[in-house]
Amino acid sequence: MDISSLTSKLLRKNFGRGPEACYAYANEQFLVFYIRGFMSPLESILLENGNPDNIDISRNIVMKTVLNQLKGIIELEFEQDVECFYHDWNYPQNTGMITVQFEGDITKQVHQDNGSIDLKPLIAEVERISILVQKKPEKTEAFFISPKMYLVKRDGILVQIEKQLIIKGYEQTLMVTKDELEKSYLHRDSRFEEIFRNPVADIFVDWDFNEDRSIMCFVLK
């Protein structure tokens, strides 16, 4: 509750308004925030006029400040160094995700119960979608966070032309394009609800281009 409240305050301080709700979940080396109701009036107008890319660009700029402030606080709180941050937003549903990966575990492993899913089909389905959009990841791992939340981490996903676009300074354009393309396949051509045996409320995706890595977050209803 304390870290959720603190994260909400940081968002409010930097964006001028805070989310209606911010929930934190932790398992092993991951801390995941699920955020609801975080759309400013200006962003709502941009969305109504078909400008989600502009929201993405502005949020990415401000989120760098938020995450820098959050980094020092949670490293002190959990006594572990942060390896990387990821964040993504579902504007139509007004929800969002911030995922923190630490260099070491911050909690003891919370095991799935007998009713939880097999992670192997989840990994296989993510790899199948990845092949359709770009290429098969060099490494894919899935993580249970809570009964309603799962993470999938992919390493080695960028193709050569994407690496060259990043070198030439087109990182933001590439990020927005990959986000739209990959999510269209994840929502339209996937069988995640069959795998989870549950409707999927949200799918978030973010990339760390420097490390050639990506995180997917699945939130179930």
N, C-alpha and C positions, 0 to 999 in steps of 0.2 A: 504493500500500500504506500509506503513512504517513497519508494523509487518511482512509482507511478505518478504520485502527486508532484514530485520534484520535476519529472519529465514534462508534465502538463504545464508547470510554471515556466519552464524554460521555453516551451513552445509559445506560451502566451507573451512572454517577455520579448521574444524575437519577431513574432508574427503579428503582435497586436491583439491576438485573441487566442484562447486555448481550446482544446478539444472538449466535447461534452463528456467523453469518457476515455480513460486510458488504462488498459489492463496489462499487467506484466506476468510473463511466464518464464520459468527457468528450468533447464535440465542440462546437467554436465557443463559444457563450455559455452552454452548459448543462453542469452537473455533476449526475449522477444516481447515487444510492446505491440498490442493491438489497439488501434485508435479509432474512435467513432466521433462523427460530428465536428469535422475540422475544415470547414470551408468558409472563407471570408466573403463578404458581399461582393468585393471586386472579382474574386475568383469565380463566384457564381455567375456574374455577368459574362466573364470570359468564356465560361463553359456553355452558357446559353447561346453565345454567338459563335460557337464552334472553334474555340481557341485553346484546347487543352495543352498544346505544346508550350504555349506561353506560360501557363500555370506551372508546368514541369520545370521550365528553365528558371523561373523566379524562385520556386520552392527549393530547387537544388542549391541555389546560391545561399539562401538563408539557412538551409539545413546544415551546411558546412559549419556555420557559426554555432548552431545548436549542438551538433555532435562534438565539436571541440570542447564546448563547455561541459557537456555530459560526460565526456571521456575521463576527465580528471576526477569528477565526483564518483563515478562508479568504480574506477580503479582503486580509489581510496576505500570505498565501501566494501568491495568484494576482495580486495587484496590480490588482484590479478591484473596483468596488463591486457589491454584491449588489442586484439589482432586486427580487427576490421569492423566497420559498420556497413549496414545495408538499409535502405529505406525505399518504400514504394507506396503509391496511393491509388485508390479506386475512386475516382471523382464522381461517377454516377451514383455510387452507393455511399459516398462521403465517409470512406473508411481508409485506414492506412496501417502500415507496418514499419517498425524500426527493429532490426535484428542486430544484436551485438554478439560477435564471436570473440571470446577471450582466448588467451594463449594456454590457459589451463582450466580445469573444472572449477566452477563456482558453487556447484551443488553435488551431492551424491546422486548417482544415476537413478532416475525414476523409471522403473520398468513398466512396460505395457502389461495390461491385464490380459486375461485369456480371450476377451472379446475384441482386442485390438487387431489391427490389420497386419498382414505379412508385408514387410518392406520391400521384398524382392520384386513383386509385380509393379510397385510404385516406381522403383528405380528403372525397371524395363520400359515402362510407359513414358517416363521423362526422357529417357534416351531415344525412344522412337520419335517423339516429337522434336527433340533436338536435331535428329538426323534430317527430318523434313525441312527444318528451318535453316540449319547451318551444317553441323557435322556431329558425329557421336563424340561426347565428351571423353577426354582421356581417363577421367575418374569421376564416378558418380556415387554419392553416399546419401542415405536417408536417415533422418533422426526423428524419434518420437519426442515431442515436447510436452504435449498434454493429450488427453483423449480427443480433443477437438482441434489439435494443431500439430502439423508435421512440417519439417524442413527437408529440403533436398539441396545438397551442395554439389555443384559441377565444377570440375577443374579442366582446363584445356579445351575451351569451346570456341575460341576465335579462329576464323579462317584468315589467310594471308591478306586478302584485300581489306578486311576489317582492321587488321594491325596497321596497315599502311594509312588508312583513313585516320586512325588515332594519331599516328606520327605527324600527319599533315594538319592536325588541329580540328578535325571534324568529330571529336568525341561526343559532343552534345547532340549533334544531328544523328550520329550512329546510335546513341542511347535511346533517343525518342523513336527512331525507326525500328530498332530491335524490339523495343517494348510493345509497340503496336502489332508488329508481325507475329512475335512469339505468343502473345496473349490471344490473338485471334485463333491460333491453332490450339492452344491450351483449353480454350473455352468451347471451340466448335468441333474439333476433331479428336478429342481425347475420351478416355473411358475412366476418368478418375472417380466418378460417383459409383461406378461398379466396383472399383478397387477398394474404395473407402466404405462401401455399403452404406453410404450416407450422402445427402446433398452437400455440395461444396458451396459455402457462402462467399469465399474470397480466394483468389489466387494472386499472390504478390511475387514480383520478380525484380531483382536488381543485380547489377554487374559491378565487379571490380576489374576494370580493364587493365590496370597496372599488373595485377596478379593473374589475369586471365581466368577469372573465377566468377561464379554466379550463385546466388541463393534464391530458391523458390520457397515460399511459405504458403501452405494450404490451411485454410480455416474452414472447419466443417460446421454445419448448422446443428 
